[in-house]
């Protein structure tokens, strides 16, 4: 829902009318018709002039583990995917996209192989969350869907700042980056709210990282890690490190020792991610991942091995590619 457009349409009305519309939306309302404290004339005016969502739902798929993936189109027909993950402890986390496609072409990510279309507006990002809010309460949000959030900094931060209205606090919101420094610097300097920062790292050296993540040629590891250290110094919050496990590529004990040399366990929390096949690599074996995790643990880290959610519907980490998997 584009609340700015709602405000324009309701300009002749008292200012609280726009707030009423938003309050209905974040409670999971499915149409203007349900907004019963607005007059019928106002509801009909909104229905005629303001689309209830800035995105059109094209397809929805449900995994055997309860994960739901939604494929949307923007007003021009650009594809966008978002995911709802349900966990046994009651968490309901939404994975939000910030762009249609992604221009950074990380080799292990299906989104990077798509054609990049454009940045999404803050309202298009929020409409992904609102779609899942209509299915039930949501408690967490991660900006780890399609796109590089720091390339769309203003819209991403604007959306994150409104998520508490939907029930997602700042401390339960995570914004991820591959290390796009202009946006990362702004995040460190400008975002005072306790939103979490995640670094999509995936390699402990510049040489290897540049092979699988071309962005590293532009913003090498020492500069990116230094900015993460500055975040920790200013905010006193840990940085979450995302590390996808690629068989024979970045999963050896030597690579684990490289991470130990690169990162301070007082600053960084390492999340190991089983690779979800997108056609170019194989996933590390359980034994390899266990040995890698143990090496980090012995060095003072508390690594976690992330659960894979929605792999059967191509909704898992790195798999979003605007497909209509059933």
SULVENCOR-V203409 format. One record per residue. N is the residue number from 1. RES is the residue in one small letter. PSI is psi in degrees with one decimal (none if undefined). Layout:
((N:RES:PSI) (N:RES:PSI))
This chain:
((1:x:125.7) (2:x:98.4) (3:x:-25.3) (4:x:-41.0) (5:x:-38.3) (6:x:-43.6) (7:x:-38.9) (8:x:-44.9) (9:x:-36.1) (10:x:14.6) (11:x:-39.0) (12:x:-13.8) (13:x:166.1) (14:x:148.7) (15:x:-29.0) (16:x:-14.5) (17:x:-42.1) (18:x:-41.2) (19:x:-37.8) (20:x:-41.9) (21:x:-45.7) (22:x:-39.5) (23:x:-39.1) (24:x:-43.8) (25:x:-46.1) (26:x:-11.6) (27:x:-2.2) (28:x:16.0) (29:x:142.7) (30:x:-7.5) (31:x:162.6) (32:x:-28.7) (33:x:-25.6) (34:x:-8.1) (35:x:78.1) (36:x:-9.9) (37:x:7.9) (38:x:146.9) (39:x:157.9) (40:x:-38.2) (41:x:-41.1) (42:x:-40.8) (43:x:-41.1) (44:x:-36.4) (45:x:-43.8) (46:x:-43.7) (47:x:-37.8) (48:x:-34.3) (49:x:-18.6) (50:x:112.0) (51:x:137.5) (52:x:-29.8) (53:x:144.9) (54:x:-9.3) (55:x:146.6) (56:x:124.6) (57:x:123.4) (58:x:-38.4) (59:x:148.0) (60:x:136.7) (61:x:146.2) (62:x:131.1) (63:x:162.9) (64:x:-22.1) (65:x:6.2) (66:x:-6.5) (67:x:141.8) (68:x:130.9) (69:x:131.3) (70:x:132.0) (71:x:122.7) (72:x:162.4) (73:x:141.3) (74:x:179.1) (75:x:-26.2) (76:x:-1.5) (77:x:11.7) (78:x:138.5) (79:x:143.8) (80:x:134.5) (81:x:147.2) (82:x:159.6) (83:x:140.6) (84:x:124.3) (85:x:127.1) (86:x:135.2) (87:x:156.3) (88:x:-26.8) (89:x:4.5) (90:x:-9.1) (91:x:140.5) (92:x:101.9) (93:x:134.0) (94:x:133.8) (95:x:114.4) (96:x:145.6) (97:x:145.0) (98:x:-12.8) (99:x:158.9) (100:x:108.4) (101:x:-169.1) (102:x:134.6) (103:x:0.2) (104:x:-7.8) (105:x:44.6) (106:x:134.6) (107:x:-22.8) (108:x:1.8) (109:x:126.4) (110:x:-34.3) (111:x:-36.7) (112:x:-16.8) (113:x:-6.7) (114:x:165.2) (115:x:130.2) (116:x:133.1) (117:x:-65.3) (118:x:168.9) (119:x:151.5) (120:x:151.5) (121:x:164.7) (122:x:-37.3) (123:x:-34.5) (124:x:-34.7) (125:x:-46.5) (126:x:-32.3) (127:x:-25.5) (128:x:-46.7) (129:x:-39.9) (130:x:-34.8) (131:x:-47.2) (132:x:-28.2) (133:x:-30.3) (134:x:-16.0) (135:x:-13.7) (136:x:176.1) (137:x:149.6) (138:x:147.2) (139:x:-24.4) (140:x:157.4) (141:x:138.3) (142:x:131.2) (143:x:75.8) (144:x:16.8) (145:x:-143.3) (146:x:137.3) (147:x:165.3) (148:x:108.9) (149:x:-34.9) (150:x:-10.8) (151:x:-11.0) (152:x:47.9) (153:x:-52.3) (154:x:-45.1) (155:x:-39.9) (156:x:-46.6) (157:x:-39.5) (158:x:-41.9) (159:x:-44.2) (160:x:-36.3) (161:x:-19.0) (162:x:-10.0) (163:x:-31.9) (164:x:-26.2) (165:x:-27.0) (166:x:-5.0) (167:x:7.7) (168:x:106.4) (169:x:164.0) (170:x:-37.4) (171:x:-14.0) (172:x:19.0) (173:x:131.5) (174:x:128.8) (175:x:126.2) (176:x:152.2) (177:x:148.6) (178:x:-2.5) (179:x:34.8) (180:x:100.2) (181:x:-40.5) (182:x:-44.3) (183:x:-39.0) (184:x:-41.5) (185:x:-41.2) (186:x:-38.7) (187:x:-46.5) (188:x:-40.9) (189:x:-31.5) (190:x:-20.7) (191:x:99.5) (192:x:-23.5) (193:x:150.7) (194:x:49.1) (195:x:137.7) (196:x:149.9) (197:x:132.5) (198:x:135.9) (199:x:119.6) (200:x:95.3) (201:x:-69.4) (202:x:-1.5) (203:x:146.0) (204:x:-3.1) (205:x:154.9) (206:x:-41.4) (207:x:-49.8) (208:x:-41.0) (209:x:-38.2) (210:x:-29.5) (211:x:-41.0) (212:x:-13.3) (213:x:93.4) (214:x:-23.9) (215:x:-24.3) (216:x:-25.5) (217:x:-31.1) (218:x:-40.2) (219:x:90.0) (220:x:168.3) (221:x:-43.8) (222:x:-36.2) (223:x:-40.6) (224:x:-46.6) (225:x:-39.2) (226:x:-39.0) (227:x:-35.7) (228:x:-38.3) (229:x:-38.5) (230:x:-39.3) (231:x:-46.3) (232:x:-40.3) (233:x:-39.6) (234:x:-39.6) (235:x:-15.7) (236:x:36.4) (237:x:143.2) (238:x:154.2) (239:x:130.1) (240:x:129.4) (241:x:123.9) (242:x:126.7) (243:x:101.5) (244:x:134.7) (245:x:109.0) (246:x:120.7) (247:x:124.8) (248:x:5.8) (249:x:-54.7) (250:x:21.2) (251:x:13.1) (252:x:168.0) (253:x:-29.8) (254:x:-40.0) (255:x:-38.1) (256:x:-42.7) (257:x:-33.8) (258:x:-39.1) (259:x:-40.1) (260:x:-40.8) (261:x:-32.1) (262:x:-37.1) (263:x:147.3) (264:x:121.1) (265:x:-16.4) (266:x:-17.6) (267:x:-36.6) (268:x:137.4) (269:x:119.1) (270:x:124.6) (271:x:112.7) (272:x:135.2) (273:x:116.9) (274:x:134.4) (275:x:130.8) (276:x:116.9) (277:x:129.0) (278:x:9.4) (279:x:-15.0) (280:x:-28.1) (281:x:174.1) (282:x:154.6) (283:x:146.2) (284:x:150.5) (285:x:161.8) (286:x:-40.2) (287:x:-42.1) (288:x:-43.4) (289:x:-36.9) (290:x:-42.5) (291:x:-40.3) (292:x:-46.8) (293:x:-41.7) (294:x:-38.2) (295:x:-40.5) (296:x:-40.2) (297:x:-42.8) (298:x:-25.4) (299:x:4.9) (300:x:1.1) (301:x:163.2) (302:x:71.0) (303:x:151.9) (304:x:149.4) (305:x:111.4) (306:x:140.5) (307:x:140.2) (308:x:126.2) (309:x:132.4) (310:x:21.8) (311:x:-35.0) (312:x:-14.7) (313:x:19.6) (314:x:42.9) (315:x:2.0) (316:x:172.2) (317:x:125.4) (318:x:-2.5) (319:x:-8.0) (320:x:118.8) (321:x:22.4) (322:x:45.8) (323:x:162.1) (324:x:52.0) (325:x:133.8) (326:x:none))
